[in-house]
Amino acid sequence: MMESELLLNLSWIVTIAAILALSFVSFKLKSYVAILTVVIIATVTSIPALRALNGDIVGFLLQKNGYWGDIPVRIDGLSAWFILIVNFTSVTGVIYGVGYLKKYDNSSQKLTFHWILFLLFQLSMVWVCMLQHSLAFLVAWEVMSLSSMLLVIFDHDKPKTLKAGLNYLVQMHISVTFLTIGFIWVYLQTGSFSFEALPAFFGTTNTIWLFLIFFIGFGIKAGFVPLHSWLPHAHPAAPSHVSGVMSGVIVKLGIYGIFRIITFLRTDFLLLGEIVVTVSVLTGVYGILNAAIHRDFKQMLAYCTIENIGIIGIGIGLGMIGIANGSPVLYYLGFGGALLHVLNHSLFKSLLFYSAGSVYQQTHTRDMDQLGGLIKQMPKTALLFLAGAIAIGGLPPFNGFVSEFILYSGLLEGLKSNDLSQISLLVFTLAGLSIIGGISILTFTKTFGTIFLGNERSPLKHRPEEVSLNMLFPQYLIVAVMLSVAFFPQFYLNVIGSLLGNMGISQVFAGQAGLAGYSKSIAHINLYFLLFIVLIALSWYARALVLKGRPSEIQPTWGCAYVAPTPKLQYTGKSYSKSLGKMFGFLLTEEKKYKELKEGEIFPEKRTYASHYLDFFENRFLNYITHHLVYAVNYFKFIQNGRVQSYVLYGIVFMLAVFMLTVLNVLK
């Protein structure tokens, strides 16, 4: 235990030393200092986390008998799972980021500040998973939010980037407000800021409203609809390695917070589980519908994050329903599928953001309709993006299939209930999950085909080329872990089963409820699918051997008596998803910029057409609220009039008011 305490304290000592070193080392060494520090932090915090996964829970007091009481630090299986995911994604992010930033003309001060923020970002995420004191937790949470916001506005010279950063900052502080309300409520009832007060509160008080307050606070960070609107702005604005880490793990800390609160619940599991499932299905469907119609590929990936948060939420709600029904199978399949999808999404989403970042670095555009044929210049990036696309679509033989198979199995298991309303909800959820999977395949077929296949749609300023090994290596590492989940799911499900068995929920279920049987089925499906792919590859190789040495000639495809004169007549991302956009036009709001022809305009001038989709909730609700808020605040502009005399008068009036209230014994 003492060794673990030393290792965890070493994490912030190393971070402070690295911050000082980054301020003095040469420009060329800054990136290497950042990589080394991230690896050290990951190592010293992962060792206690690995012990906790094996059942050796780590706990000690960071401060004893302080003004706000003891500040406990604790790593159990749940904390350990998220810490390991944070550390792995941070390591791949910093390695990729070093290569990504080399192409940009960054000053020494800007690079120094960026890597300092990245170190604080990683450290704060790790400590969020360990702190068991409300105020200390909120401090770490705030450091995480502020450092990530400053990472988002790396290109702060762009007004759109600054706007995205401020939007993110405001919404994160709304999140903190809800969390603070929840923790203060518990403190007023129990007199303690320790997390140990939460089960005492839930054991004696109605739990629904407090849980919903925490769910909103953590849900803003996670990106549940309608609390999601920061994601489509922040991810495109941030550098791609920051986007990968934010999508891979920072949204998952919202999921961690929800899981942590669930461990303290004692009643109302059924109602709260049904609420979580309903919100999650709507989140998943809404996220993937928006992903399908957007042409900014980083914004598309941001909406895919929202979709996958919905999938994870379905598993969480399913696990809660399993607790309420006393069903160990539903408990393990729901929570187990959710936790495994947390890992899987962190892997394939960071891979997709890194691949997308490689495309952006080489082409300097995020508009997929400006691209095409990049598989010829960037074949490795194309294959890596394809691997991520197959995984996020939930198809074998990659890891996304594993967690989604577990969740589908849980939904089917839940249909055995005798409660008609519960069966109706699960049928609705099953249909929603199926729709999510189908549209996800459409989305990434569109994205991969538009970016990497066909011909170049618009001339680029310079010819794209494959990115450096520095950027490819972390992506290869991610693919290796993805394949390990796909072909050895038994290992991961055993870890999750042990974690869930010791999660601290009152209705503890023994054993792993047949998870081993599910993992064997998954491994066999992936293996057979891989053999099918190998068979196709062997057939292709045999064909190549037979045709070897024979003359070959390349001719254009038969064009039905018409050969397209320009690459712009290829299918675009817009045309690919236009029908879907029209079908859901009530939800997917399209804004067009086009000057209509006037009556009698015989010889019309040249016109341009542009369109983009608006976020339904942001456009209809948030913009309405902010517009009226600004309108109301403008009535008070006269207060800030720029006159020193007025400001002095304000001070005099304030002092007189305080004096009079004191004389009248209103203030004491």
Secondary structure, DSSP 8 states (H G I E B T S, - for coil): -HHHHHHHHHHHHHHHHHHHHHTTS-HHHHHHHHHHHHHHHHHHHHHHHHHHHTT--EEEEEEEEETTEEEEEEE-HHHHHHHHHHHHHHHHHHHHHHHHHTTS---HHHHHHHHHHHHHHHHHHHHHTTB-BHHHHHHHHHHHHHHHHHHHTTTTTSHHHHHHHHHHHHHHHHHHHHHHHHHHHHHHHHS--BTTHHHHHHHHS--HHHHHHHHHHHHHHHT-TTS-TTHHHHHHHS-HHHHHHIIIIIHHHHHHHHHHHHHH--S-HHHHHHHHHHHHHHHHHHHHHHHHH--BHHHHHHHHHHHHHHHHHHHHHHHHHHHHHT-HHHHHHHHHHHHHHHHHHHHHHHHHHHHHHHHHHHH---BGGG---TTTT-HHHHHHHHHHHHHHTT-TTSTHHHHHHHHHHHHHHHTT-S-HHHHHHHHHHHHHHHHHHHHHHHHHHHHHHHHHSS--SS--SS------HHHHHHHHHHHHHHHHHHH-HHHHHHHHHHHHHTS--SS---S-TTHHHHHHHHHHHHHHHHHHHHHHHHHHHHHHHHHTTS---------TT---SSGGGS--HHHHHHHHHHHTTTTSEEEEE-----TT-SS------EEEEE-HHIIIIIHHHHHHHHHHHGGGGGGS-S-HHHHHHHHHHHHHHHHHHHHTTS--
